[in-house]
Amino acid sequence: MRNPLKPLTAALGRAFARPHETKKSRTGSVVSLHLQGAPVWTPRNYEALAREGFSGNAVGYRCVRMIAEAAASVPWALYQGAAELGDHPLLALLARPNGAQGGGDLFELFYAQLQTAGNAYLEAVLLDGEVRELHALRPDRMKVVPGPDGWPEAFDYSANGRSVRFAQTGEPVPILHLKLINPAGDYYGLSPFEAAAKAIDIHNAAGAWNKALLDNGARPSGALVYKGGDQPGANLTEEQYATLRAELAESYQGSANAGRPMVLEGGLEWAAMSHSPRELDFIEAKHVAAREIALAFGVPPMLLGIPGDNTFANYAEANRTFWRQTVLPLVGRTAGALSQWLGPAYGGDLRLWFDADKVEALAGEREALWARVGAAEFLSADEKREAVGYGAEE
């Protein structure tokens, strides 16, 4: 009797017997694997967050772009013990992580995914035991596979109905998962878009209403007055009232029907009730929603051109606050995660950090620090160098 599994077994044998001569991301050609483990899918809808908060909202789009571009522009600094290394394979990898992207492109995508989904993933591609490439993987295609102890033991990456499993073994492990804080989640981070979901809905609804109102001639709303008879107590019957309400709900309610003209009959008259946007607090409600979105991301509203509640003396102060309170903490956290993930693969006491001295937005702070330290006559030259982040003179 012919064994129906023999061709498949032979094909798998040939596949595993072939040596891996080239480096590439395993997600480039996703294969079907069936291993044990109960995956826990992310409960968030990444596509909806990206569509409503990023693609469909100018404030959310700008917040993500500002954070991602600023964080990706910060140069890396590598230390071995107390000494800074100017040339190292790890720095070369971060500068050119793969054949299609530079370091800035990869980390801009990585930070944008982190801000949009609350989760971001990097894959390390190894060849002959060395890390040769880094790739950013889409968060909506990744799921955590918990182990017996509750910690993630693997990640499943799915696309087009097929999946590949990354077992978290080896040094380094193949996947780095960075997530934003989520007190109610065990495996996934919380996106700022989720925290600002109501504000985003208000902001988007206000824009949709304005657009629909303009498309329909910017006509104001009003009331229907029934004048069907001269005798006292002349009113609509229950059937007429129900029919009228149903027609109004179907044809004239909602942002898509804003300002749509009515055709009246049967003793109905239209009484316009015009309200200015200021009377309705319509414009202010949109600005409040925009400020709440910016607050969720940690971007000062002044940098986004949002009026009101500008507590900063000037744009430069707001920009420094943005870098100090939002960008640099994010880059520092990423540097710590990369050090723990990739450092052991290169051996030695390696620590990755960022070089704040090369951040143009903080040049004023740096000059003020140098001036204060330089004027401190009670400090020696080496102490002054240490105070501003440099080692002693050799």
Backbone hydrogen bonds, N-H to C=O, Kabsch-Sander energy under -0.5 kcal/mol:
donor,donor_aa,acceptor,acceptor_aa,energy
6,K,3,N,-1.3
9,T,5,L,-2.8
10,A,6,K,-2.7
11,A,7,P,-2.4
12,L,8,L,-2.5
13,G,9,T,-2.2
14,R,10,A,-2.3
15,A,11,A,-2.3
16,F,12,L,-2.5
17,A,13,G,-1.4
18,R,14,R,-1.2
21,E,19,P,-0.9
28,G,25,S,-1.7
30,V,27,T,-0.6
33,L,31,V,-0.6
33,L,163,S,-0.6
35,L,33,L,-0.6
40,V,144,V,-2.9
41,W,39,P,-0.6
46,Y,44,R,-1.0
49,L,45,N,-2.3
50,A,46,Y,-2.8
51,R,47,E,-2.4
52,E,48,A,-2.9
53,G,48,A,-0.5
53,G,49,L,-2.0
54,F,49,L,-0.9
54,F,50,A,-0.6
55,S,50,A,-3.4
56,G,51,R,-1.7
57,N,54,F,-0.5
61,Y,57,N,-2.5
62,R,58,A,-2.2
63,C,59,V,-2.3
64,V,60,G,-2.3
65,R,61,Y,-2.3
66,M,62,R,-2.8
67,I,63,C,-2.3
68,A,64,V,-2.7
69,E,65,R,-2.6
70,A,66,M,-2.1
71,A,67,I,-2.7
72,A,68,A,-2.2
73,S,69,E,-1.0
73,S,70,A,-0.6
74,V,70,A,-0.5
74,V,71,A,-1.0
77,A,353,W,-3.1
78,L,85,L,-0.6
79,Y,351,R,-2.7
80,Q,83,A,-3.0
81,G,79,Y,-0.5
81,G,349,D,-1.5
83,A,80,Q,-1.6
85,L,78,L,-3.2
86,G,84,E,-0.6
92,A,88,H,-2.0
93,L,89,P,-2.3
94,L,90,L,-2.2
95,A,91,L,-1.8
96,R,92,A,-1.9
98,N,101,Q,-1.1
103,G,95,A,-2.2
106,L,102,G,-2.3
107,F,103,G,-2.3
108,E,104,G,-1.9
109,L,105,D,-1.9
110,F,106,L,-2.4
111,Y,107,F,-2.7
112,A,108,E,-2.1
113,Q,109,L,-2.5
114,L,110,F,-1.9
115,Q,111,Y,-2.4
116,T,112,A,-1.9
117,A,113,Q,-2.9
118,G,113,Q,-0.5
118,G,114,L,-1.7
119,N,113,Q,-0.6
120,A,178,L,-2.2
121,Y,137,L,-0.7
122,L,176,L,-2.1
123,E,135,H,-3.2
124,A,174,P,-2.6
125,V,123,E,-0.6
125,V,133,E,-2.7
126,L,124,A,-0.6
127,L,130,E,-2.6
130,E,127,L,-1.5
132,R,125,V,-3.0
132,R,130,E,-0.6
133,E,125,V,-1.4
134,L,97,P,-2.1
135,H,123,E,-1.9
137,L,121,Y,-2.0
137,L,135,H,-0.5
141,R,138,R,-1.1
142,M,139,P,-1.3
143,K,156,D,-1.9
144,V,40,V,-1.1
145,V,154,A,-2.6
147,G,151,W,-3.0
150,G,147,G,-1.8
153,E,145,V,-2.6
154,A,145,V,-1.3
155,F,166,F,-1.8
156,D,143,K,-2.4
157,Y,155,F,-0.5
157,Y,164,V,-2.7
158,S,141,R,-2.5
158,S,156,D,-0.5
159,A,162,R,-2.9
162,R,159,A,-1.8
164,V,157,Y,-2.1
166,F,155,F,-3.3
167,A,165,R,-0.7
168,Q,153,E,-2.4
169,T,167,A,-2.3
176,L,122,L,-2.6
177,H,175,I,-0.6
178,L,120,A,-2.7
178,L,176,L,-0.6
180,L,118,G,-2.4
185,G,182,N,-1.9
190,L,180,L,-0.5
191,S,189,G,-0.5
193,F,115,Q,-0.6
194,E,191,S,-0.9
195,A,191,S,-1.4
196,A,192,P,-1.8
197,A,194,E,-1.3
200,I,196,A,-2.6
201,D,197,A,-2.4
202,I,198,K,-2.5
203,H,199,A,-2.6
204,N,200,I,-2.8
205,A,201,D,-2.7
206,A,202,I,-2.4
207,G,203,H,-1.8
208,A,204,N,-2.5
209,W,205,A,-2.6
210,N,206,A,-2.3
211,K,207,G,-2.3
212,A,208,A,-2.4
213,L,209,W,-2.7
214,L,210,N,-2.3
215,D,211,K,-2.3
216,N,212,A,-1.4
217,G,214,L,-1.5
218,A,213,L,-3.6
219,R,216,N,-0.5
223,A,271,A,-2.8
225,V,223,A,-0.5
225,V,269,E,-3.2
227,K,225,V,-0.6
227,K,267,G,-3.8
234,A,231,Q,-1.3
235,N,233,G,-0.7
241,Y,237,T,-2.8
242,A,238,E,-2.4
243,T,239,E,-2.4
244,L,240,Q,-2.5
245,R,241,Y,-2.4
246,A,242,A,-2.2
247,E,243,T,-2.2
248,L,244,L,-2.4
249,A,245,R,-2.5
250,E,246,A,-2.0
251,S,247,E,-2.5
252,Y,248,L,-2.3
253,Q,248,L,-1.0
257,N,254,G,-1.2
258,A,255,S,-1.2
260,R,257,N,-2.1
264,L,262,M,-0.6
268,L,265,E,-0.6
269,E,225,V,-2.5
271,A,223,A,-3.1
272,A,270,W,-0.6
273,M,221,S,-2.4
280,L,276,S,-1.7
281,D,278,R,-0.9
282,F,277,P,-2.2
285,A,281,D,-2.2
286,K,282,F,-1.6
287,H,283,I,-2.0
288,V,284,E,-2.7
289,A,285,A,-2.1
290,A,286,K,-2.2
291,R,287,H,-2.3
292,E,288,V,-2.1
293,I,289,A,-2.0
294,A,290,A,-2.2
295,L,291,R,-2.3
296,A,292,E,-2.0
297,F,293,I,-1.2
298,G,294,A,-1.1
299,V,294,A,-2.4
303,L,300,P,-1.5
304,L,300,P,-0.5
304,L,301,P,-1.3
305,G,301,P,-0.5
305,G,302,M,-1.0
306,I,301,P,-2.1
311,T,309,D,-1.2
318,A,314,N,-1.8
319,N,315,Y,-2.5
320,R,316,A,-2.2
321,T,317,E,-2.2
322,F,318,A,-2.2
323,W,319,N,-2.0
324,R,320,R,-2.8
325,Q,321,T,-2.8
326,T,322,F,-1.5
327,V,322,F,-1.9
328,L,323,W,-2.8
330,L,326,T,-1.1
331,V,327,V,-2.4
332,G,328,L,-2.9
333,R,329,P,-2.1
334,T,330,L,-2.1
335,A,331,V,-2.6
336,G,332,G,-2.2
337,A,333,R,-2.0
338,L,334,T,-2.6
339,S,335,A,-2.3
340,Q,336,G,-2.1
341,W,337,A,-1.9
342,L,338,L,-3.2
343,G,338,L,-0.7
343,G,339,S,-1.6
345,A,342,L,-0.9
346,Y,342,L,-0.7
346,Y,343,G,-1.5
347,G,343,G,-0.6
347,G,344,P,-0.6
350,L,348,G,-1.5
351,R,79,Y,-2.7
353,W,77,A,-3.2
355,D,75,P,-2.5
356,A,354,F,-0.9
358,K,355,D,-1.3
359,V,356,A,-1.6
360,E,358,K,-0.8
362,L,359,V,-1.5
363,A,360,E,-1.8
366,R,362,L,-2.1
367,E,363,A,-2.3
368,A,364,G,-2.1
369,L,365,E,-2.2
370,W,366,R,-2.4
371,A,367,E,-2.1
372,R,368,A,-2.1
373,V,369,L,-2.7
374,G,370,W,-2.8
375,A,371,A,-1.5
376,A,373,V,-1.3
377,E,375,A,-1.3
379,L,376,A,-1.4
384,K,380,S,-2.3
385,R,381,A,-2.1
386,E,382,D,-2.2
387,A,383,E,-2.0
388,V,384,K,-1.2
389,G,386,E,-1.2
390,Y,385,R,-3.5
